[in-house]
Amino acid sequence: MGISANPANRGQLVETFVNTAYDKVETVHDNLAAILRLSDSFGDLQAGTTFPAAKSDGNALESGDLFFNEATNVLYVYNATTTTWVSITNTSSITESIIVDATMASTGVLTTANPYVENSDSIAVFIQGVYQLSGTDYTETDQNTITFPPNRLNEGELVAIVMGTVLATGDIGGLQYEDKHITTAEQAAGTTGYTISASIRPTRKSNLAVFVQGTKQAQSAFNYDPNTGIVTFAGEYPDEGDEVLFVTGELVSTMDVPDAAYVPYTPAGTGTSSTVAKMLDSISYDVLQDMIDDVADITIGQLIYINERTADNGGGAWWKCVPYVALDVNTYDVVDGDGATKMFELQFGDTVDVKQFGLSLEAARRAIAVVPDYGVLDFGSGIYEYGEYSGGSRTVLALKSNMTIKSDGAYFKLADNCDRENLIFFGLSGVENVSMLGTYYLDGNRANQPPGFLALEDGAIGVFLESSATVQNNNIVIENIIGKDWQSDTLYIGHNTGLAGVIRNVRIGHVYSDNAGRNGISITGWDDVVIESIITENTQGTSPETGVDIEPNSASFLLGHLQIGSILSRNNAGQGVWVLGKSILQLGSVNIDNISAYNNSGIGVFVARTRDISIGKVITRSNSLGGITIGAEVRNIKALIESKDNVGHGINIDNEFGTVQSSDICIAGSRSWNNGQNAVTGDGITMHGGTFGIDNIDISDVSCFDTGGATQRYGIKTNLGTITNLLASAKRLDGNTAGKFLLGTGHFVRQPDLHTSVTYDPPSLIDGASASVDVTVTGALVGDYVDVSFSNNQNGIIFHAYVKTTDTVSVKLVNHSGITLDLASGTLYIRVIKRT
C-alpha cells in the first residue's frame, strides 16, 4: 500500500506540524475515460485500495494487467517478469520561479503560469530558498493564484513554486535542485533508503520537500541525514515503482540569475578562478562588472553569491552557490559566508538589511556579525521564525555592543519543538550602546514546545538583559515589546550573579506580556532603569507566576534608581506586582507612578524586605489574597492606595515575620472598601508589628468602609504586635461588619467629625434664664467634643452643647444680656468631634 496523503506542513525555517487533511481526492469515476481507453490494449482491469494477487477471474496475473488504487488515485500496470506493479500515472513536477515586482510586493498576489490543485497539499513554495507554510505563510486562492499576507513579500525576492500534482502537460523541470527516484523493491521494503544527488543536498531537513506520486509528505513521514544525503521513510514505505521527488530550497535564490550576471572573480591568495553573482533585485550586471574594476561601487553589506567547486562526501566535486557578504573595502579576502569574511568593509554607522542575508537564523546571525560600530540592522516588517535545539546556542539572536536594530512591526516567533533549556530569543548580555527601535512582536509559541519542557522554571525568554562577568550592560534603549506565550518571561532585566550595579542607563518604552509561563516581566538588578509603561496579564505556568517581579538576585547588588511610569497587571496566577528585596539595608530606590492590579490569584501588590519605594497611586481590585501587602522589614515606603473588592485585606502592613523593625510607612489619604468578602481575614486596613515592631506609620485621612461580608471585619485593626508612633485619622469608617476599628494599646484614630443642623425657634428668656433642646446626631458618644452655633444674632445669649447620651446632643441656651430676649427662629448647627 502506498504512503497516505499526509501533507508536509512546515514553518518558514523549521518544522511545524499542523493537523490537516488531504480533502480533494479524485474518484475512480473521474478517471473512467482514461481507464476505458487503456482497457482495449491492456489485460485485466481492477480497482481497490490493496494490490490484487490474481486476476478478477482468479487466474494468474499477466503483464499488462491494470490496477487503479483508489486510496492514492494512481494507475498501475503489472510486470510479470519482475512480479511487481509499476505506476503509469504522470507525476512529473512543474517548477515555476517568479521574481517579485513592486505590484506583487504590494498586493501579495502571485499568478502561476500552470494550474495546480488548490488546497490539496500538492505544491511546495519557497521564498529565497526558505520553505513556506500553506495556510499560514500563504493562501492557495485558486488553481492559478497564491496570496501572501501584507508586507510578506519584498520586491526582488525569488519565489519558487514546485507542483507535484500536474494538470498541464510537459515538464519544465530539469532544474538543479530537483532529484527524482523510482522506488526499487528494496526501498519499498524499507531495507535501503534514497540517496539525494550531492549537488542539491540541503544542510537541514526543514529545507527538504518530498513528494510521493505527486503527494507532498509530512516531515514526520521521513528521516534525512544531511551528511550522507540519505532519506528513509518512517513507518509506511512507498510502493515499488512509485516516483519519489526530492526538492531542496537552498539553491533557489540563484535559480533565475542569467549567465550574463556572472563575472569571473579570483579571491585573493587562492589563484583559483571562481564566479561571482549578485541578486538582480539589488545590483545590476554593470555594477557587478564595476565590482571587479572599482570595489568602491559595491553597495556595502549586500549579499554576494560565489559559485564554488566543493568536494562531496564521495571524493568527487560539484558546484554550489555560496553566499558571502561585502565587508572590507581594502581587500578581496573571502573566507566563509558563515564566518569572518573579509571583503568590502561596512562603514561606521551603515545600515544593513537583514533580508539581504536571507530569512534563516544563520542569515540573521551573519547579518548581526557584519553590522559595523554604531551601525543599524533593519528587520523591517515581515515574519521571522527562529529556534535553537539541544546542544545549540542558548541565545537565538545575540546582539553586540554599539549597534541598533530596527523593526517596523516585525513578528518574531520561536520555532516549534525548541528543546534547548534556558533559551533566550533576543539576548543583550554584557553589551553597551544597543538600541532596539520600533515595535517587536515576540511569540514564544508555548503550545508547540516539547512535552515537559513547559514546566521548566528557566524556559524560553523573549528579551534578556543581563551583564556578563566582566562587562556592564550600559546605555540600552528598547522602544516597544509586545510579547505572548513565552515559557519563562517576556522581558528579563538583571545583574549577573555576584556583581553590583551593572545594569545601567536602560530606557524602555512600552512592554506588553500575555500568557508568560513564569513572570511577565522580571527585574533583578537596576541602576538608572526607566520603563514608560507595562501591561502584563494571564501569567501562568511555573512559580511565581507574577505579572511584574522586581526582586534583586543578591543582597550584594548595589541598586540604583528604577522608574516605571505605569503598570497594569491582571489575571495572573500569582501576584500582580511583587517587589521583594534581599535586605532592608540594600541601597536603591523604586518609583512607580501608577499601579493597577486586577483579578490576580495572589495579592494585587506585595512589597517587602526593601526600602525607598514610592508609588504615586495604587489601585487594586478583586484580587484573591488581598489588595496590597507592605510586608516585613521595609523602610521609607510611600503610596496612595485605592483597594476595593479584594477577598482578603484591603491594605495589610505586616512585620510579623520580620527580624528587624519596619519604619516610615505613609499611606495617608488611601481608601479601602468592600474588602474581606468571603475571607477569614480581610480588614480594611490591618497592621501586625510582630516582635520587632513597626514605627512611624501615617494612615491619616483614610477611608475604610463596607468591610466584611459573611465574616465580621473591621475598618482599621492595629491590635497585633508592637506598633509605635501611629498617626491615624479617618474620613469615613462606616459599614464595617465588626465595627470601625480594633486598636492596640495607646493607639488613637481620629475619626471624621459628625455634622447636623436643625431649625430652632428659641423661647423668650428673661435675664439669667436658660432653655435646652435635644438634637439627634448619629454616631455621637458620651465624651465626644461638641461645637454649636446659631444662624441669627445671639444678642448676649450663650449656646452650650454636650453629648447627653449615645446619638443625642443636648444644647443649652443661657441669657446673660441683662434684659429679656426672644431670638427669631433660625438654624442650629452642631459638630461632634470624635474623642477616639
Buried (B, 14 or more C-beta within 10 A) or exposed (E): EBBBBBBBBBBBBBBBBBEBEBEEEEEEEEBEEEBEEBEEEBBBBBBEEEBBEEBEEEEEBEEBBBBBBBBBBBBBBBBEEEEBBBBEBEBBBBBBBBBBEEEBBEEBBBEBEBBBBBBBBBBBBBBBBBBBBBEBBBBBBBBEBBBBBEBBBBBBBBBBBBBBBBEEEEBBBEBBBBBBBEBBBEBBEBEEBBBBBBBBBBEBBBBBBBBBBBBBBBBEBBEBBBEBBBBBBEEBBBBBBBBBBBBBBBBBBBBBBEEEBBBEBEBEEEEEEBBBBBBBBBBEBEBBEBBBEEBEBBBBBBBBBBBBEEEBEEEEEBEBBBBBBBBBBEBBBBEEBBEEBBBBBBEEEBBBBBBBBBBBBBBBBBBBBBBBBBBBBBBBBBBBBBBBBEEBBBBBBBBBBBBBBBBEBBBBBBBBBBBBBBBBBBBBBBBBBBBBBBBBBBBBBBEBBEEEBBEBBBBBBBBBBBBEEEBBBBBBBBBBBBBBBBBBBBBBBBBBBEBBBBBBBBBBBBBBBBBBBBBBBBBBBBBBBBBBBBBBBBBBBBEBBBBBBBBBBBEBBBBBBBBBBBBBBBBBBBBBBBBBBBBBEBEBBBBBBBBBBBBBBBBBBBBBBBBBBBBBBBBBBBBBBBBBBBBBBBBBBBBBBBBBBBBBBBBBBBBBEBEBBBBBBBBBBBBBBBBBBEBEBBBBBBBBBBEBBBBBBBBBBBBBBBBBBEBEBBBBBBBBBBBBEBBBBBBBBBBBBBBBBBBBEEBEBBBBBBEBEEEBEBEEBEEEBBBEBEBEBEBBBEEBEBEBEBBEEBEBBEBEBBBBEEBBBBBBBBBEBEEEBEBEEBEBBBBBBBEE
